[in-house]
Each structure stands twice: as C-alpha cells, then as structure tokens.
Amino acid sequence: MVELGHAAKAMVLVEPRQLAATKIPSQPVAAGGWLAVEATAISGADVQAWHGERREVQYPLIPGHQVVGRIAMADESIPYEVGTRVVLEPTIKCGRCNRCRLDLATCQFRKPSNTYGLIPSTEPPALWGGMAEYLYIDPAATIHPVTDDVPAEVATSVHSLATGYTWAVELPNLKPGEKVLVLGPGPRGLACVLAAKAAGASWVGVTGLSHDRDRLDLAEKLGADITIDVERHPDLAGVVADSTGQRPDVIIDVTSDDPEAVFQAFDIVRSGGRVILASTKGNRALHFFSDVIVSKQLTVRGAVGASTDSYRWATQRLATDERVDDLVSHQFPLDEAQRAMQAAAGLLGHDELIQTTKTYNAQGA
C-alpha cells in the first residue's frame, strides 16, 4: 500500500472554462507511486477540454498530461529511485485491450480515456492530471528519466519532441534526402522540423499565419529551409515549387482547426507521397474529392501521440540540443492556471507565445 499522507493542491476543471483550486485528500493505492510535479505544459488537447470541445471528456478532472516531476514515493512496480526526474507517457497502456494489442496510441481500459489529464478526478485516487502538486503513477504507466541539467519547464518539451519524431519520422517512414512540408508552427510542428532534420531530410518547409512570425523565426533556427506566411503568399504550391523544384515527399498537418489544410496537403504532396494528419478539425465534417487520394496513390495516416521509442529519442535530444530551450515561452504558477489556459487558447494575445507551462514545486520535491 502506498499513501501520500497529506492532501495535495490541485486545479480541478469542474466544468468548461471553470478551474477551481481544490485540496485532494490523500487516498491509499495498492500499487504504483507518487510524482512530485515540477512543471506541466499546456497542449491543444488541454485547451479543448477547457473549452468543452471534447465530447469524450467527463468533468470534473485535473487537466495536464505533459508532465515532468520527481518520484516522491514508489513501490517495486516503479523502476526508478525516489528523487529521479522523469516524464510519464500520457497514455497508460493496459496491454490487454484491442487498441493496446494493435499498438495504437490509445487504451480502452478506462472510460472515457486512459490518458493522464483526461481521467475524471472521481476515479480514485483522483490525482490524474499535471495541474496539481502530485500525480499518481499508475503501475502500468511508461516512465522515462530526463536530465537534471535543464529547467523543469524546458524538460516538458520532451512530450512535443517525442510526438514530432513519431509524426515526422516514424509514421511516414522518412528516408534521408526526402523533403517534408509541415503545415502549422505550433510546438509539435516545430518539433517535426527538428526531428525531420535530425533524420536526414534534405528540405523542410513550415507554414504559418502572419501572427506566427515568432514561431516561423524559431522554425528557421531549428533547421527549416523555408518558412511561409500563407496570408502573404496564398499560392502555397507555387512557393514550395520555387523553393524545392519538386513536390514534397511528406506533408504533416498540425494546424489547429483548419480543414483547408487537409485539402492543401493532398494537392501539394507528390504522387505516391505520404500525408500525416495530426490535428483535429473541431468535429466539423470534411467534404473533399477523394479521387485525388486514388489518382495520386497517396498514403494517408492519422496520428495521435508518440511511441515509446520516440520518447527515448526525445529525452536524449533534450540533453544535447540547446535549441529545445526556446520551445517554452511563458510560465505560470499553479494558482494562475486559469490565466495559463487563456494564454494557451490565444485569449491574452499572441505576443511571443510558443508553449505555455505551469511551474511549481510540490512539497518534498
């Protein structure tokens, strides 16, 4: 039996757009451990849950799945010593359900989700999200140690880096010398740039809007060969052709709520190319001419989450690539979680916003 021994402060999303500071009473668990949370990054999925845009979400819950912290207490099911700084893969894999057996990125063991930040806080022991002083380490969670040589808020970038590697390298089976176009310069789009270049892509382009200038500048720092403001240059296909002399081998759509990006990807990618769809479109139906997929013999894959191998790559990259520091631009204490969500949702302006984190040290961390 493992018990925290005292109540933990948490920000509970009691309903859409309503976060409440709460003390969660200590609950003993039969196995696993406790993570003293150092920082948690806010992702688009967190913002969607906060907005009330995810149909599978059940309130109340503690948001936050991109967590870094130190092991505060653990039994023999946890393979690392107390005090080790770690990240947890967001999805907890039971290893028995159909999705786990098919090696998909989601698990059906818990309903509606078996993912940190989406498990209702009514499920014991309640502390399932990163917006809290402590997080429960499920015995089935996959854990990766991370370097102590960077600030905790920077270490949260492991999550973005891992998804970038899965989406830009693993899923399209990227080969050295191939050309990649990334639609969208958010944290995961930027991670796709870094991962594709590290894997040997000969050309990487990134698209964004005029207010994304800071992100596009960072994409160039991370290795992008060209960045394209699609508001100033609406003929995206023409700009890409002028830069590469040919169509990209791989296009990755990481835009937010932009159905038009899907059509652009199918249109611009080369015949026989690969399109990775790694963003949702707000539950809006897409009406497109599917013959383009047939006639161009495209491979189209949906992408959710990151593989364990990608997390291993990401933890190594974090320790060796100083450019990762620039992926985090804003930090908020736990008490300002509501404001942090508003910033991540773009409600406080866009000035220099790359990725938002909440930082705090739990008791005993």
C-alpha positions as CSV (number, residue, x, y, z in Angstrom):
1,M,0.0,0.0,0.0
2,V,1.4,3.4,-1.0
3,E,-0.1,6.6,0.5
4,L,0.9,10.2,0.0
5,G,0.0,11.0,3.6
6,H,-1.4,14.5,3.1
7,A,-3.8,16.5,0.9
8,A,-2.5,17.8,-2.4
9,K,-3.4,21.1,-4.0
10,A,-4.9,20.8,-7.5
11,M,-6.7,22.9,-10.1
12,V,-9.8,21.0,-10.9
13,L,-11.7,21.7,-14.2
14,V,-15.2,21.4,-12.7
15,E,-16.9,22.4,-16.0
16,P,-15.8,24.1,-19.2
17,R,-13.7,27.2,-18.6
18,Q,-14.0,26.8,-14.8
19,L,-10.9,25.8,-12.9
20,A,-11.2,25.6,-9.1
21,A,-8.4,25.4,-6.6
22,T,-9.0,22.3,-4.5
23,K,-7.3,20.2,-1.9
24,I,-7.5,16.5,-2.8
25,P,-7.4,14.3,0.3
26,S,-4.8,11.6,0.4
27,Q,-6.0,8.2,-0.8
28,P,-4.0,4.9,-0.4
29,V,-3.3,2.9,-3.5
30,A,-2.5,-0.8,-3.8
31,A,0.5,-0.2,-6.1
32,G,2.4,2.4,-8.0
33,G,3.7,5.7,-6.7
34,W,3.5,9.4,-6.5
35,L,5.2,12.0,-8.7
36,A,6.0,15.5,-7.2
37,V,5.1,17.6,-10.2
38,E,7.7,20.2,-11.2
39,A,6.0,21.5,-14.4
40,T,3.3,20.7,-16.9
41,A,2.9,22.1,-20.4
42,I,-0.5,23.1,-21.8
43,S,-1.3,21.5,-25.1
44,G,-4.1,21.9,-27.6
45,A,-5.9,18.9,-26.1
46,D,-5.9,20.6,-22.7
47,V,-7.3,23.8,-24.2
48,Q,-10.1,21.8,-26.0
49,A,-11.0,20.2,-22.7
50,W,-11.1,23.6,-21.0
51,H,-13.3,25.0,-23.8
52,G,-15.7,22.0,-23.6
53,E,-14.9,20.9,-27.2
54,R,-14.1,17.3,-26.5
55,R,-17.1,15.1,-26.4
56,E,-15.4,12.3,-24.5
57,V,-14.4,14.5,-21.6
58,Q,-16.2,13.8,-18.3
59,Y,-15.9,16.5,-15.6
60,P,-14.6,17.1,-13.0
61,L,-11.0,16.4,-14.0
62,I,-7.5,17.7,-13.4
63,P,-6.0,18.8,-16.8
64,G,-2.4,18.3,-17.8
65,H,-0.7,15.3,-19.5
66,Q,2.7,16.8,-20.5
67,V,4.2,16.4,-17.0
68,V,7.7,16.4,-15.6
69,G,8.5,15.8,-12.0
70,R,10.4,13.7,-9.5
71,I,9.4,10.4,-8.0
72,A,8.3,11.2,-4.4
73,M,7.2,7.7,-3.3
74,A,7.0,4.4,-5.1
75,D,6.8,0.6,-4.7
76,E,8.6,-2.1,-6.6
77,S,6.4,-1.6,-9.7
78,I,8.2,1.7,-10.4
79,P,11.6,1.1,-12.0
80,Y,13.3,4.3,-10.7
81,E,14.5,5.6,-7.4
82,V,12.9,8.2,-5.3
83,G,14.2,11.6,-6.4
84,T,14.6,10.7,-10.1
85,R,13.3,13.3,-12.5
86,V,11.0,11.7,-15.1
87,V,8.3,12.2,-17.6
88,L,5.4,9.9,-18.0
89,E,3.9,9.0,-21.3
90,P,0.4,10.4,-21.3
91,T,-1.4,7.2,-22.3
92,I,-1.5,4.4,-19.7
93,K,-1.4,1.1,-21.6
94,C,-3.2,-1.9,-20.1
95,G,-1.6,-4.2,-22.7
96,R,-4.8,-6.3,-23.0
97,C,-7.5,-4.3,-24.8
98,N,-7.9,-4.3,-28.6
99,R,-6.2,-1.0,-29.0
100,C,-3.2,-2.0,-27.0
101,R,-2.9,-5.3,-28.8
102,L,-2.9,-3.3,-32.1
103,D,-0.2,-1.0,-30.7
104,L,-2.4,2.1,-31.1
105,A,-1.8,5.3,-29.2
106,T,-5.0,5.0,-27.1
107,C,-6.2,2.4,-24.5
108,Q,-9.7,1.3,-23.7
109,F,-9.1,0.1,-20.2
110,R,-10.6,3.2,-18.6
111,K,-13.6,5.1,-20.0
112,P,-13.8,7.6,-21.5
113,S,-10.0,7.7,-21.6
114,N,-6.9,6.0,-20.1
115,T,-4.8,9.2,-20.5
116,Y,-3.4,11.5,-17.9
117,G,-5.2,14.8,-17.9
118,L,-8.5,13.2,-19.2
119,I,-9.3,10.7,-16.5
120,P,-12.1,12.1,-14.3
121,S,-11.0,13.1,-10.8
122,T,-13.9,10.9,-9.5
123,E,-11.7,7.9,-10.4
124,P,-9.5,7.1,-7.3
125,P,-7.0,8.3,-6.3
126,A,-8.2,11.4,-8.1
127,L,-4.8,12.9,-9.0
128,W,-4.7,12.1,-12.7
129,G,-3.6,15.4,-14.1
130,G,-0.5,17.6,-14.1
131,M,-2.2,20.7,-12.7
132,A,-1.6,19.5,-9.2
133,E,1.2,19.2,-6.7
134,Y,1.2,15.5,-7.1
135,L,0.3,13.0,-9.8
136,Y,-0.5,9.3,-9.2
137,I,2.0,7.0,-11.0
138,D,-0.1,4.1,-12.3
139,P,1.9,0.8,-12.2
140,A,1.1,0.5,-16.0
141,A,2.5,4.0,-16.8
142,T,5.5,4.2,-19.0
143,I,8.2,6.3,-17.4
144,H,11.4,7.9,-18.9
145,P,14.2,9.6,-16.9
146,V,15.2,13.0,-18.1
147,T,18.2,15.2,-17.5
148,D,18.6,17.4,-14.4
149,D,20.6,19.9,-16.4
150,V,17.7,21.9,-17.8
151,P,14.8,23.7,-16.0
152,A,11.7,21.7,-15.4
153,E,9.6,23.8,-17.8
154,V,12.1,23.1,-20.6
155,A,12.0,19.4,-19.7
156,T,8.3,19.3,-20.6
157,S,9.4,19.8,-24.2
158,V,10.2,16.0,-24.3
159,H,6.5,15.5,-25.0
160,S,6.5,17.7,-28.0
161,L,9.8,16.3,-29.3
162,A,8.5,12.8,-29.0
163,T,5.4,13.5,-31.0
164,G,7.4,15.4,-33.6
165,Y,9.6,12.3,-34.1
166,T,6.7,9.9,-34.3
167,W,4.8,12.2,-36.8
168,A,7.7,13.3,-39.0
169,V,10.0,10.2,-38.9
170,E,8.3,7.0,-37.8
171,L,4.8,7.2,-39.3
172,P,5.9,8.4,-42.8
173,N,9.0,6.1,-42.6
174,L,11.1,9.2,-43.6
175,K,14.2,8.5,-45.6
176,P,17.4,10.6,-45.7
177,G,17.2,13.1,-48.5
178,E,13.4,13.4,-48.6
179,K,11.5,16.7,-48.5
180,V,9.0,17.5,-45.8
181,L,6.4,20.3,-45.5
182,V,4.9,21.0,-42.1
183,L,1.6,22.8,-42.0
184,G,1.4,24.7,-38.7
185,P,4.2,26.1,-36.5
186,G,2.9,25.1,-33.1
187,P,5.2,23.3,-30.6
188,R,4.6,20.0,-32.3
189,G,5.1,21.4,-35.8
190,L,8.4,22.9,-34.6
191,A,9.3,19.5,-33.1
192,C,8.6,17.9,-36.5
193,V,11.1,20.3,-38.1
194,L,13.8,19.4,-35.6
195,A,13.1,15.7,-35.9
196,A,12.9,15.6,-39.7
197,K,16.2,17.5,-40.0
198,A,17.8,15.2,-37.4
199,A,16.6,12.2,-39.5
200,G,18.3,13.5,-42.7
201,A,15.5,15.3,-44.5
202,S,17.2,17.4,-47.3
203,W,14.5,20.1,-47.2
204,V,11.9,21.1,-44.6
205,G,9.3,23.9,-45.0
206,V,6.9,25.3,-42.5
207,T,3.7,27.3,-43.0
208,G,2.0,29.7,-40.6
209,L,0.0,32.9,-40.4
210,S,1.2,36.5,-40.1
211,H,0.9,36.5,-36.3
212,D,3.1,33.3,-36.2
213,R,6.2,35.3,-37.2
214,D,7.9,34.5,-33.9
215,R,7.2,30.8,-34.4
216,L,8.4,30.8,-38.0
217,D,11.6,32.5,-37.0
218,L,12.1,29.7,-34.4
219,A,11.4,27.1,-37.1
220,E,14.3,28.6,-39.1
221,K,16.6,28.4,-36.0
222,L,15.6,24.7,-35.7
223,G,16.6,24.0,-39.3
224,A,13.7,24.8,-41.6
225,D,14.9,25.7,-45.1
226,I,11.9,28.0,-45.7
227,T,9.1,29.4,-43.7
228,I,5.9,30.6,-45.5
229,D,3.4,33.1,-44.3
230,V,0.3,31.8,-46.2
231,E,-1.5,35.1,-45.7
232,R,1.2,37.0,-47.6
233,H,1.8,34.1,-50.0
234,P,-1.5,32.3,-50.6
235,D,-0.1,30.4,-53.6
236,L,1.5,27.8,-51.3
237,A,2.1,25.2,-54.0
238,G,3.9,27.8,-56.1
239,V,6.1,28.9,-53.3
240,V,7.0,25.3,-52.4
241,A,7.8,24.5,-56.0
242,D,10.0,27.6,-56.3
243,S,12.0,26.5,-53.2
244,T,12.4,22.8,-53.9
245,G,11.9,22.4,-57.7
246,Q,9.6,19.5,-56.9
247,R,6.7,18.4,-54.6
248,P,7.4,17.3,-51.0
249,D,7.6,13.6,-50.3
250,V,5.8,14.1,-46.9
251,I,3.3,16.6,-45.6
252,I,2.4,16.8,-42.0
253,D,-0.8,18.7,-41.0
254,V,-0.5,20.1,-37.5
255,T,-2.7,23.1,-38.0
256,S,-5.4,23.9,-35.4
257,D,-9.0,23.6,-36.5
258,D,-8.2,24.3,-40.2
259,P,-10.0,21.9,-42.6
260,E,-8.4,23.7,-45.6
261,A,-5.0,22.4,-44.6
262,V,-6.1,18.8,-45.4
263,F,-7.0,19.8,-49.0
264,Q,-3.7,21.6,-49.4
265,A,-1.8,18.6,-48.2
266,F,-3.4,16.3,-50.8
267,D,-2.9,18.8,-53.5
268,I,0.7,19.7,-52.9
269,V,2.3,16.4,-51.9
270,R,3.9,14.4,-54.7
271,S,2.3,11.4,-56.3
272,G,3.0,8.4,-54.2
273,G,3.7,10.6,-51.2
274,R,2.6,10.4,-47.6
275,V,0.3,12.7,-45.7
276,I,0.2,12.6,-41.9
277,L,-3.0,14.1,-40.4
278,A,-2.0,15.0,-36.8
279,S,-4.7,17.6,-35.8
280,T,-8.4,17.6,-35.3
281,K,-10.8,20.0,-37.1
282,G,-13.3,20.8,-34.3
283,N,-15.7,17.9,-35.2
284,R,-16.5,19.6,-38.5
285,A,-17.3,17.3,-41.4
286,L,-14.8,17.5,-44.3
287,H,-16.1,17.3,-47.9
288,F,-13.4,16.6,-50.3
289,F,-12.8,14.9,-53.7
290,S,-11.4,11.5,-52.6
291,D,-10.3,10.7,-56.1
292,V,-7.1,12.7,-55.5
293,I,-6.0,10.1,-53.0
294,V,-6.6,7.4,-55.5
295,S,-5.2,9.1,-58.6
296,K,-2.0,10.2,-56.7
297,Q,-1.8,6.8,-54.9
298,L,-1.2,8.6,-51.6
299,T,-0.6,7.1,-48.2
300,V,-2.7,8.9,-45.5
301,R,-2.2,8.2,-41.8
302,G,-3.9,9.7,-38.8
303,A,-1.5,10.5,-35.9
304,V,-2.2,10.6,-32.2
305,G,0.5,10.7,-29.5
306,A,4.0,9.3,-29.6
307,S,5.7,6.0,-29.4
308,T,8.0,4.8,-26.6
309,D,11.0,4.8,-29.0
310,S,10.2,8.4,-29.8
311,Y,10.2,9.3,-26.1
312,R,13.7,7.7,-25.8
313,W,14.9,9.8,-28.7
314,A,13.3,12.9,-27.2
315,T,15.0,12.5,-23.8
316,Q,18.4,12.2,-25.5
317,R,17.7,15.2,-27.6
318,L,16.7,17.3,-24.6
319,A,20.1,16.6,-23.0
320,T,22.1,17.5,-26.1
321,D,20.3,20.2,-28.1
322,E,20.2,23.7,-26.5
323,R,17.7,24.9,-29.1
324,V,15.0,23.0,-27.3
325,D,15.1,25.7,-24.6
326,D,13.3,28.0,-27.0
327,L,10.2,25.8,-27.2
328,V,8.8,27.3,-24.0
329,S,8.0,31.0,-23.9
330,H,5.5,31.5,-21.0
331,Q,5.4,30.2,-17.4
332,F,2.6,30.5,-14.8
333,P,2.4,29.3,-11.2
334,L,-0.3,26.7,-10.3
335,D,-2.5,29.4,-8.8
336,E,-2.7,31.1,-12.2
337,A,-3.8,28.0,-14.1
338,Q,-6.9,29.8,-15.4
339,R,-4.7,32.5,-16.9
340,A,-2.3,30.0,-18.4
341,M,-5.2,28.3,-20.1
342,Q,-6.4,31.6,-21.5
343,A,-2.9,32.3,-22.8
344,A,-2.6,28.9,-24.5
345,A,-6.1,29.4,-26.0
346,G,-4.9,32.7,-27.5
347,L,-7.3,34.8,-25.4
348,L,-4.5,37.0,-24.0
349,G,-2.8,37.8,-27.3
350,H,-0.2,36.1,-29.3
351,D,3.0,38.0,-28.4
352,E,5.9,35.6,-28.4
353,L,3.7,32.7,-27.4
354,I,5.3,29.3,-28.3
355,Q,4.3,26.9,-25.5
356,T,2.8,27.6,-22.1
357,T,3.8,25.8,-18.9
358,K,2.8,25.9,-15.3
359,T,5.7,25.6,-12.9
360,Y,5.6,24.7,-9.2
361,N,7.5,22.6,-6.7
362,A,5.4,20.1,-4.7
363,Q,6.1,19.5,-1.0
364,G,9.1,17.2,-0.8
365,A,10.1,17.6,-4.4
